[in-house]
Each structure stands twice: as structure tokens, then as C-alpha cells.
Amino acid sequence: MLAIYNLPNQIPGEEIIKIIRKDLFVLLRSIMLFLFLFILPLLFYYLIFVGQSDILNNAIFYPVLVLGTSIYYLFIWLFLFFHFIDYYLDIWIITSERIIDIEQRGFFSRVISEQKIANVQDVTSETHGFLQTFLRFGTLYVQSAAAKERFVFEDIPDPDGVRDLIIKLVERHKHQHGESSKEKQTQKQ
């Protein structure tokens, strides 16, 4: 299990700058859908009970209805659990030296990618629609020259602030390493 504050392959002197999860609205949206799907069978049951109460007395129909409803609710709980796991385990870690993307793909599949701050070429943030603008969440794209060319941070809070943070880290990294390479050239001469 990956501990957030114990990074694998940590570079000496590397420090965690920011840990980002998807915006809380994404989880609330899944919970709202869960509540709607939870109430749906209750409404269906109410319509059957009011319209034809003798159907519930049927020796075959009632057990099938209970079994079907139980299976339905099991899948609904599984749906909510999956969305919570996806929300909680999708994480982006920005350090002083690299960007780490931890993406949960299903219950038993995780992909961890990283790119060095020095390889970042372009950072773009997008906010579409009223809700994303009002609640200040959106998508961030980090373009690089590495093997995985584009990192996508979906539905993160304050994408503009994160973009500015990454740009500042890239500039600071270029400034620090640009000076050290100039010093090495000066020392060689």
C-alpha cells in the first residue's frame, strides 16, 4: 500500500508541495445519483402496493420481487462503494522534483505514473459550464517530453491555482538548475 507521505523512489531533498484529490462535488454527485437509485424501487413498490395489493400475496411473485430488489440494492451499494474508492484513491502528488499520478482503475487495478518537473513543457487548465465555474473545479493538463506525454488531472479543485503552482515550480527548477549548470561551465573554464 502506498503511503502518501512516504513516497517510493524519493529523491534526496524532495519535498511534497501539494496533494490533490478530485473535488468533493464529484463524490456528492455520485451520492445524489445513489439516493435517486435508492428511492426508485420504493416508488415502484408503492405503485404496485396501491394499484394491486393482491399481487403481493402471490406465492411466486412476492419472493421474486424481494430477491430482485435485494440484488438491485446490492448493485447500488457496489456502485456507491466503487465511486467512493475511485474518488478516494485517485490522487495527484506534486513535489519539488516531480508530479505523481496515482489512478485507480477498478477495484484491483492501479496505475502510478510520474514525470519530472524538468520535463514539463506546457500546463493548461480548463473550466467548463456554470457548476465548474461557480464551484471552482475543472481539469488540468500537464504536457511533457516524457514517455507519458500528457497528465490529466480531472475534476480537481482550483485548477488555475494548481496550474500556477506547477508553472512556478518549473520556473524555480529551471532557475536553480540553470545556475548550477552555468557554475559548472564557469568552473571548467
C-alpha positions in Angstrom: 0.0 0.0 0.0 1.3 3.4 -0.9 1.5 5.9 1.9 1.2 9.4 0.8 3.9 10.9 3.0 6.3 8.0 2.2 6.9 8.4 -1.5 8.5 5.5 -3.4 11.9 6.3 -5.0 12.0 9.6 -3.2 14.8 11.9 -4.5 17.1 13.3 -1.8 15.8 16.8 -0.9 12.4 16.2 -2.5 9.5 17.6 -0.5 5.8 17.3 -1.0 4.3 20.6 -2.2 0.6 19.6 -2.7 -1.6 16.6 -2.6 -4.7 16.8 -4.8 -7.9 14.7 -4.9 -10.9 15.2 -7.1 -13.3 17.9 -6.0 -15.8 16.9 -3.3 -18.6 17.8 -5.7 -17.7 14.7 -7.8 -18.4 12.5 -4.8 -21.6 14.4 -3.9 -22.8 14.0 -7.4 -22.4 10.2 -7.1 -24.2 10.2 -3.7 -27.1 12.1 -5.2 -27.4 9.6 -8.0 -27.2 6.8 -5.4 -30.0 8.4 -3.4 -32.2 8.6 -6.6 -31.5 5.0 -7.4 -32.2 4.0 -3.8 -35.6 5.7 -3.8 -36.6 4.3 -7.2 -37.7 0.8 -6.0 -39.5 2.3 -3.1 -41.6 4.3 -5.5 -42.1 1.2 -7.7 -43.2 -0.8 -4.6 -45.6 2.0 -3.6 -47.2 2.0 -7.1 -47.7 -1.8 -7.0 -49.0 -1.8 -3.5 -51.6 0.9 -4.1 -52.6 -0.3 -7.5 -52.8 -4.1 -7.0 -52.2 -5.3 -3.4 -53.3 -8.8 -4.3 -50.1 -9.2 -6.5 -48.0 -9.1 -3.3 -50.0 -12.1 -1.9 -48.9 -14.3 -4.8 -46.7 -17.2 -3.6 -44.2 -16.8 -6.5 -44.3 -13.1 -7.4 -43.5 -11.8 -3.9 -40.3 -13.8 -3.3 -39.1 -13.0 -6.8 -39.8 -9.3 -6.1 -37.9 -9.4 -2.8 -35.0 -11.3 -4.4 -34.8 -8.8 -7.4 -35.0 -5.8 -5.0 -32.2 -7.3 -2.9 -30.0 -7.8 -5.9 -30.8 -4.3 -7.1 -29.8 -2.8 -3.8 -26.6 -4.9 -3.7 -25.6 -3.4 -7.0 -26.5 0.1 -5.9 -24.2 -0.3 -2.8 -21.5 -1.7 -5.0 -21.9 1.3 -7.3 -21.6 3.8 -4.4 -18.6 1.9 -3.0 -16.8 1.8 -6.3 -17.3 5.6 -6.8 -16.0 6.3 -3.3 -12.9 4.1 -3.9 -12.3 5.8 -7.2 -12.7 9.2 -5.6 -10.5 8.4 -2.6 -7.7 6.5 -4.3 -7.3 8.8 -7.4 -4.7 11.2 -6.2 -2.0 13.5 -7.7 1.1 14.5 -5.7 3.1 17.5 -6.7 6.6 17.5 -5.2 9.5 19.8 -5.6 11.0 17.4 -8.2 8.2 15.6 -9.9 4.4 15.1 -10.4 3.0 11.7 -9.4 -0.3 10.5 -10.8 -2.0 7.6 -9.0 -5.0 6.4 -10.8 -7.3 3.7 -9.5 -8.9 1.7 -12.4 -11.4 -0.6 -10.8 -11.1 -2.4 -7.5 -7.9 -4.3 -8.2 -6.1 -2.2 -10.8 -3.9 0.9 -10.1 -1.6 2.8 -12.4 1.1 5.0 -11.0 2.9 7.4 -13.3 5.4 10.2 -12.6 7.1 12.9 -14.5 9.9 15.1 -13.6 9.3 18.8 -13.2 12.2 19.5 -15.6 10.2 17.7 -18.4 7.1 19.8 -18.1 6.6 21.8 -21.3 3.0 23.1 -21.0 0.3 23.4 -18.3 -3.3 24.1 -19.3 -6.4 24.4 -17.1 -10.0 24.1 -18.2 -13.2 25.0 -16.5 -16.5 24.4 -18.5 -20.0 25.2 -17.5 -21.8 27.0 -14.7 -21.2 24.5 -12.0 -17.4 24.1 -12.6 -17.1 27.9 -12.8 -19.2 28.6 -9.7 -17.7 25.8 -7.6 -14.2 26.4 -9.0 -13.2 22.9 -10.2 -12.1 21.6 -13.5 -9.4 19.8 -15.5 -5.7 20.4 -15.7 -3.4 19.1 -18.5 0.3 18.8 -18.0 2.2 18.3 -21.3 5.7 16.9 -21.1 8.5 15.4 -23.2 8.5 12.2 -21.1 7.1 8.7 -22.1 3.6 9.6 -20.9 3.2 12.8 -22.8 0.1 14.2 -21.1 -1.0 14.0 -17.5 -4.7 14.7 -17.0 -6.0 15.9 -13.6 -9.8 15.5 -13.9 -12.3 17.4 -11.7 -9.7 18.9 -9.3 -10.4 21.9 -7.1 -8.9 25.2 -8.2 -7.2 24.1 -11.5 -6.0 27.6 -12.1 -4.1 27.7 -8.8 -2.6 24.3 -9.4 -1.5 25.4 -12.9 0.2 28.5 -11.4 1.9 26.3 -8.8 3.3 23.9 -11.4 4.5 26.8 -13.6 6.2 28.3 -10.5 7.9 25.0 -9.7 9.1 24.6 -13.3 10.5 28.1 -13.3 12.2 27.6 -10.0 13.6 24.3 -11.2 15.0 25.9 -14.4 16.4 28.8 -12.4 18.1 26.5 -9.8 19.5 24.1 -12.3 20.3 26.7 -14.9 22.5 28.5 -12.4 24.2 25.2 -11.3 25.0 24.4 -15.0 26.4 27.9 -15.5 28.5 27.5 -12.4 29.9 24.1 -13.7 30.7 25.7 -17.1 32.5 28.6 -15.3 34.4 26.1 -13.1 35.6 24.2 -16.2 37.0 27.3 -17.8 
